[in-house]
Amino acid sequence: MKKRFGLIVALLLVSGAVFAQGVTVEKDVVYGHAGGVDLKLDIAKPPASDTPLPALVCIHGGAWQTGSKDGYAPFIERFATNGYVTAAVEYRFAPEHPWPAQIEDVKCAVRYLRANAKELNINPDKIAALGDSAGGHLALLLGLMDAGDGLEGDGGNPGVSSKVQAVINLFGPTDMRIWRVLPEAEEEFKKNTGKGTDEILQDLVGTIDRTAPVMAQVSPIVYVNAGDPPILTFHGSKDPIVPFEQAPLLHDALKKAGVQEKLVVMEGAGHGWQGPQLIQTLLEGFIFLDSVMKSPAPEKK
């Protein structure tokens, strides 16, 4: 899952290479502490606003073992120009820090933003998550898990909600009980990650038994219910790393639960894409977030 977007090229095309004046970026902000590690995020803030702004948490991919928040550097600036306080977060990696360290950390990041909403000028009721590949998987869990599902960890700001109000999932696995890299892609996957599917799972959750309880615990689809936030998924029809079937499985469950959802099929694309398809992804992502995060809350009867 190490293949990444051509983010910089597409962002420059979408933005015209011009970022709004007044956007500020603060790097390596400590948002929590867990497992002997300071957890850090980079945060891009829009120009000063008289009203609290929506926030967006960006989560990188990398098979839960590699990757860096730095890959989202131009991305968080671009979203800040559109009025979002945007954070790119790091999280602990397997196998040194096995599951549930990864979800505990990104939940901690959401709690940090919400707990510091006044200082950061964030609307605590309008926080979204976006992630690619393994990051998409974690973003989905932020939207689908409820307080009673646990896995909050002890990284900081206990008692603050870690639930997000919208999710953009970029080709993340949705059901780990059946996720496997396609056979024809296994060798390339090993070349890129140094490990096969089973080794990645063993490192992450301590087993390759797809029927083990932990496989359900780590699967976003298990947590779908009627109270979940809107979810937008982009998935390549020819993805060999997270096979396309993972996306409609989730969205069928969301439809059944009555959750607002949209699945965008990137025809012919694999595990990530560039050029016009990436520009389409970014533009649709902006439209989706604005419709959910910038619309006024419905009046209570």
Beta strands, then each sheet from edge to edge (+ up, - down):
strand 1: 24-34
strand 2: 37-45
strand 3: 53-59
strand 4: 85-89
strand 5: 122-132
strand 6: 166-170
strand 7: 231-236
strand 8: 261-266
sheet 1: 1+ 2- 4+ 3+ 5+ 6+ 7+ 8+
end
